[in-house]
Amino acid sequence: MPEKVTIGTAELWHGDCREVLPLLHDFDFVLTDPPYGITYQSNAGVGAGTQPITNDGTRVSLRLYRAVIPMLRRAPTLWCTRWDAWPDVWELFAAEMKVNGLLVWDKGQPGMGDLNHWGPSYELIASCGPVKTKGSRDCSVLRYNTVPSAKRNHPTEKPVALFEYLLTKATDAGEVVIDPFMGSGTTGVAAFNTGRAFIGIEADRGYFDTACERIAQAHAQGQLLLPEPQPAAVQGDMLLPANTEVSGPGERSSHGSA
């Protein structure tokens, strides 16, 4: 039977998301990093999170996707994926809602994969449903350093700064963000830091406990409200002066760990 823990504005569920999602009240936005179907195991065996991931493995993951995607209520969704899982993700989402395109997370260094081949230094984030960004029209390549392996709470942990950016760009303060594959709780930490309510679901007991600890720690430290994106100024045909530098989310973030 699913177990619920409430921490401030976060509602955390230990259980199978296929059982928990029908029990939930409304939510506004989905940001999640599901099992990719690659039967992940760390090559180096370092860091806190090197055990296999629950529901990872190609066939298991596809069955999971087929069950869960229709349960997302056609809410705007950012769904982390990989190049080899993307064709299936595209097909399954297209049956339920509009597929807007892909964001590319530039990790800055090679990730897991064949050690005798070029190391993949990027991952993909599918934008599906009525996702609407705020402020300026940003580049779809997002450069944020990966979490160092020795500091990870989960083998495929994403940087908090990356998820904070996504939430401030695509949601409003006070909205309810859900992550049906919560893992170690990065989405929940980012949601709290940006003033969003959070619902997280995780099947693995160990990762669920880690998520509870991380989100409780974030609440204890107090909220870090990031600046909300502002509408872009309309400049007509004006050109930038010579040697003007333009900065934005395409720059390398200094937030390297979650």
WOBEL-V34109 format. One record per helix or strand of 2 or more residues. SS is the DSSP state (2 for helix, 1 for strand). FROM is the first residue (numbers start at 0). LEN is the number of residues. If there is no record, write none. Layout:
ss:SS from:FROM len:LEN
ss:SS from:FROM len:LEN
//
This chain:
ss:1 from:2 len:5
ss:1 from:9 len:5
ss:2 from:16 len:7
ss:1 from:28 len:4
ss:2 from:57 len:15
ss:1 from:75 len:6
ss:2 from:82 len:12
ss:1 from:98 len:8
ss:1 from:121 len:7
ss:1 from:140 len:4
ss:2 from:148 len:3
ss:2 from:159 len:11
ss:1 from:175 len:4
ss:2 from:185 len:8
ss:1 from:196 len:6
ss:2 from:204 len:17
//
